[in-house]
């Protein structure tokens, strides 16, 4: 009888966990939780980085598409500014804020409205952003404002140069001291236009557009 009671008492003492075992279990659980949280945090950070990279890729691709569409459809059509002065079809000196201003064709007209298929556009480099401007009509009227669209941000520099008929690169257009007549100057076009975008994250993007 006493032997049975001692066995029963021994079993009761062996039930449950000691304080040390609970502490060890808690520490192990805490370590596993920290490791799991760290892994989840890495996954979330990688996901955000992938989304940012994809968004940047889409921005650059869309911007290059717009730039290519504009520069591949240049037309020799001069315009009048808001003061009535004639401006060349392609001009880099009309406005100190604009890198370049020109007339392009291919304006969509799905409703077949009575309007020109030509449009006047310009590009600005402002606060590390490449901005596109488009006017509602070719010839400017006083108070008429252009629609501005930011194409790419985080840009260090933008360079545009022009290949003339003598196969020489010009930093501005129309080029100076060519001896051409005024009529030829206002409608002249280069053989090719080169655009160099220097992005802070991607480095240099260079595009060359041949004029037909």
C-alpha positions in Angstrom: 0.0 0.0 0.0 2.8 2.4 0.9 4.6 1.5 -2.3 1.5 2.3 -4.4 1.1 5.6 -2.6 4.8 6.5 -3.3 4.4 5.6 -7.0 1.2 7.8 -7.3 2.9 10.7 -5.6 5.9 10.4 -7.9 3.6 10.5 -11.0 1.9 13.7 -9.6 5.3 15.4 -9.1 6.3 14.6 -12.8 3.1 16.3 -14.3 3.4 19.8 -15.9 6.5 21.9 -16.7 9.1 23.5 -14.5 9.7 27.3 -14.5 13.0 26.7 -16.3 11.3 24.7 -19.0 8.7 27.4 -19.5 11.4 30.1 -19.8 13.3 28.0 -22.3 10.2 27.4 -24.4 9.3 31.1 -24.3 12.8 32.1 -25.5 12.6 29.6 -28.3 9.2 30.9 -29.3 10.4 34.5 -29.3 13.4 33.6 -31.4 11.2 31.8 -34.0 8.8 34.8 -34.0 11.6 37.2 -34.6 13.0 35.1 -37.4 9.6 34.7 -39.0 9.0 38.5 -38.8 12.4 39.2 -40.3 11.6 36.9 -43.2 8.2 38.5 -43.8 9.7 41.9 -43.6 12.3 40.9 -46.3 9.6 39.6 -48.5 7.6 42.8 -48.2 10.6 44.9 -48.8 11.5 42.9 -51.9 7.9 43.2 -53.1 7.9 47.0 -52.7 11.3 47.2 -54.5 9.9 45.1 -57.4 6.8 47.3 -57.6 9.0 50.4 -57.7 11.3 49.0 -60.3 8.3 47.9 -62.5 6.7 51.4 -62.1 10.0 53.0 -63.1 10.3 50.7 -66.1 6.8 51.6 -67.3 7.4 55.3 -66.8 10.6 55.2 -68.9 9.1 53.0 -71.6 6.0 55.2 -72.0 8.1 58.3 -72.0 10.4 57.0 -74.7 7.4 56.0 -76.8 5.9 59.5 -76.6 9.3 61.1 -77.4 9.8 58.8 -80.4 6.3 59.5 -81.6 6.8 63.3 -81.4 10.3 63.4 -83.0 9.5 60.9 -85.8 6.6 63.1 -87.0 8.2 66.5 -87.3 6.8 68.6 -90.2 8.2 71.9 -91.7 5.3 74.1 -90.6 6.2 77.5 -89.1 3.8 79.1 -86.5 3.1 82.5 -85.2 3.6 83.4 -81.5 1.2 85.4 -79.4 2.7 88.6 -80.8 2.2 87.6 -84.4 5.9 86.9 -85.1 6.8 83.9 -87.2 8.6 81.1 -85.4 10.5 78.3 -87.1 8.9 74.9 -87.4 11.8 73.6 -85.2 13.2 76.0 -82.7 15.5 75.8 -79.6 15.8 79.5 -78.9 12.2 80.7 -78.8 11.8 80.3 -75.0 14.5 80.1 -72.5 12.5 77.6 -70.5 12.1 75.2 -73.4 14.7 72.8 -74.6 13.0 72.5 -77.9 9.8 73.5 -79.6 8.4 72.1 -82.9 5.5 71.2 -85.1 4.5 67.6 -85.5 1.8 65.7 -87.4 -0.2 62.7 -86.6 -2.7 64.4 -84.3 -5.5 61.9 -83.8 -9.0 62.9 -84.8 -11.3 60.0 -84.1 -14.5 62.2 -84.3 -13.5 63.6 -87.8 -13.7 67.2 -86.5 -12.8 70.1 -88.7 -9.3 70.7 -87.3 -5.7 70.4 -88.2 -3.8 67.1 -87.8 -0.8 69.2 -86.8 0.1 70.1 -83.2 2.7 72.3 -81.6 4.8 70.7 -78.8 7.7 71.6 -76.6 10.0 69.9 -74.0 11.2 71.4 -70.8 13.8 70.3 -68.3 12.6 71.5 -64.9 13.5 70.4 -61.4 15.0 67.1 -62.5 11.9 66.4 -64.6 11.3 66.1 -68.4 8.1 68.0 -69.1 6.1 67.9 -72.3 4.0 70.8 -73.5 1.2 70.8 -76.1 -0.7 73.8 -77.3 -4.4 73.5 -78.3 -3.7 75.1 -81.7 -0.7 75.8 -83.8 -0.6 79.6 -83.9 -0.5 81.1 -80.4 -3.1 83.6 -79.2 -2.6 85.9 -76.2 -3.2 84.1 -73.0 -3.3 80.6 -74.5 -1.6 78.1 -72.2 0.0 74.8 -73.1 -1.0 71.5 -71.4 2.0 70.3 -69.3 2.7 66.6 -68.7 5.6 65.3 -66.7 7.2 62.3 -68.5 10.2 61.3 -66.5 11.6 62.4 -63.1 14.9 61.9 -61.4 16.9 63.2 -64.4 20.4 64.6 -64.0 20.6 66.2 -67.5 19.0 66.3 -70.9 21.0 67.0 -74.1 19.6 67.5 -77.6 21.7 68.1 -80.7 21.1 68.2 -84.4 22.9 66.8 -87.5 22.9 69.4 -90.3 23.1 69.0 -94.0 26.9 69.1 -93.8 27.0 66.1 -91.4 28.0 68.4 -88.5 26.4 68.4 -85.1 24.7 71.6 -84.0 23.8 72.5 -80.4 20.9 74.6 -81.5 18.4 74.9 -84.3 18.1 76.7 -86.6 21.9 76.9 -86.7 23.4 80.3 -86.8 25.6 81.8 -89.6 24.5 79.3 -92.3 23.8 81.9 -94.9 20.3 80.5 -95.6 17.4 82.7 -96.4 14.8 83.4 -93.8 12.2 81.3 -95.6 14.6 78.3 -95.7 15.5 78.9 -92.0 12.0 78.8 -90.6 11.1 75.6 -92.3 14.5 73.8 -92.2 14.9 70.5 -90.6 18.1 68.6 -89.6 19.1 65.2 -91.0 18.8 63.7 -87.5 18.2 64.6 -83.9 19.9 63.0 -81.0 18.4 63.0 -77.5 20.5 62.0 -74.4 18.7 61.5 -71.1 21.0 61.0 -68.1 18.8 59.3 -65.3 20.0 59.2 -61.7 19.2 55.5 -61.4 19.5 54.1 -64.9 22.3 56.2 -66.3 22.4 57.3 -69.9 19.6 56.7 -72.4 20.4 57.8 -76.0 18.0 58.0 -78.9 18.7 59.0 -82.5 15.9 60.0 -84.8 16.4 60.3 -88.5 14.3 62.9 -90.3 12.5 61.8 -93.5 
